Amino acid sequence: MNKVFKDAKSALEGVLKDGIMIMSGGFGLCGVPNTLIREIRASGIQNLTVVSNNAGVDGDGLGLLLETRQIKKMISSYVGENKLFAQQYLAGELELEFNPQGTMAERIRAGGAGIPAFFTKTGVGTLVAEGKEERSFNGERYIMETGLVADLAIVHAWKADTEGNLVFRKTSRNFNPMMATAGRVTVVQCEQLVPVGSIDPDHIHTPGIYVQRIVQLPADYEKRIEKVTTRPRAAA
């Protein structure tokens, strides 16, 4: 099966429908699949549930889908960098399911591993626990969290081979690898595309069995910096 597509539009063809759940990788603006997000925006699909650590920023990342009001619900752990997100949520125009960050990561990992639910101490006795099953193990209280599986997972990889074996770099490893395993269809945008056998098996973070479609980014693909921090040069 040829997994390599010529562009984002063809890679997403036949997958995008109103009302689906999408997992979108990345952390802040690092490792965000922006090219695929822009194509989702252009498709015009509506009523999306999106699983992502954060909701991008105003004018970039998932913020692009908030602008067009294509997202109905977010499942996230951090949304503090997006004013439009806050406005829509406070106005009752956007549903939000808050997750502690580690819990959300484990829910995604569990979904990819075929684990329907697990128990955690995180959130016991707080608003996070409302409506969730609670049990006691060894005298400690735990709440049940469910695994997450999406109709579509979109991820950004540093390197991929033509079979979909993936390598991620640094901060982009936070959510991309586990989301790649938890989508019924996983579409990858990659910076480098290499032949099968070019990646040392010990260096592969996500096996190609989880990946259905791949699109290579152009050489001039822009990597946004969320907060530019500099220091003055030493005096001559």
Secondary structure, DSSP 8 states (H G I E B T S, - for coil): ---EESSHHHHTTTT--TT-EEEE--BTTBT--HHHHHHHHHHT--SEEEE-SS--BTTBTTHHHHHTT-EEEEEES--TT-HHHHHHHHTTSSEEEE--HHHHHHHHHHHHHT--EEEESTTTTSGGGTTS-EEEETTEEEEEEE---EEEEEEEEEEEETT--EE--GGGGTTHHHHHHSEEEEEEEEEEEE-TT-S-GGG-SB-GGG--EEEE--TT-----SS---------
